[in-house]
Amino acid sequence: MNRDKKQLGHLKMAEAYEDYIDHIIDQILKNMAELRRYFRQSQGEIIQVVQLVGERMVEYNYRGYRLNVKYLNEFMRVECGEILKQYMKLKRSDLF
């Protein structure tokens, strides 16, 4: 999102959009911290993350089980876009 934010400079309302994006980034970081805390409390531990061509492999322990999961990059891009849309539905009162 920071990379996207840099592309707004030529817009008349760039400052307003940048503030909106900053707020969304803050919300995402807070939610990520909560997820990490939950993961730690539920006996979870990420062992390694490996970026491969077209996919990402994650190896982790969760409640005594060692698991490997592969995520396709395209799937992650689409999912991230859908999650971002949910964050963008914030009410005006959430911004101030």
Secondary structure as the mmCIF struct_conf table of DSSP 4:
data_model
#
loop_
_struct_conf.conf_type_id
_struct_conf.id
_struct_conf.beg_label_comp_id
_struct_conf.beg_label_asym_id
_struct_conf.beg_label_seq_id
_struct_conf.end_label_comp_id
_struct_conf.end_label_asym_id
_struct_conf.end_label_seq_id
HELX_RH_AL_P HELX_RH_AL_P1 ASN A 2 LYS A 5
HELX_RH_3T_P HELX_RH_3T_P1 LYS A 6 LEU A 8
TURN_TY1_P TURN_TY1_P1 GLY A 9 HIS A 10
BEND BEND1 LEU A 11 LEU A 11
TURN_TY1_P TURN_TY1_P2 LYS A 12 MET A 13
HELX_RH_AL_P HELX_RH_AL_P2 ALA A 14 GLN A 41
TURN_TY1_P TURN_TY1_P3 SER A 42 GLN A 43
STRN STRN1 GLY A 44 LEU A 52
TURN_TY1_P TURN_TY1_P4 VAL A 53 GLY A 54
STRN STRN2 GLU A 55 TYR A 62
TURN_TY1_P TURN_TY1_P5 ARG A 63 GLY A 64
STRN STRN3 TYR A 65 LEU A 72
HELX_RH_AL_P HELX_RH_AL_P3 ASN A 73 TYR A 87
TURN_TY1_P TURN_TY1_P6 MET A 88 LYS A 89
HELX_RH_AL_P HELX_RH_AL_P4 ARG A 92 LEU A 95
#
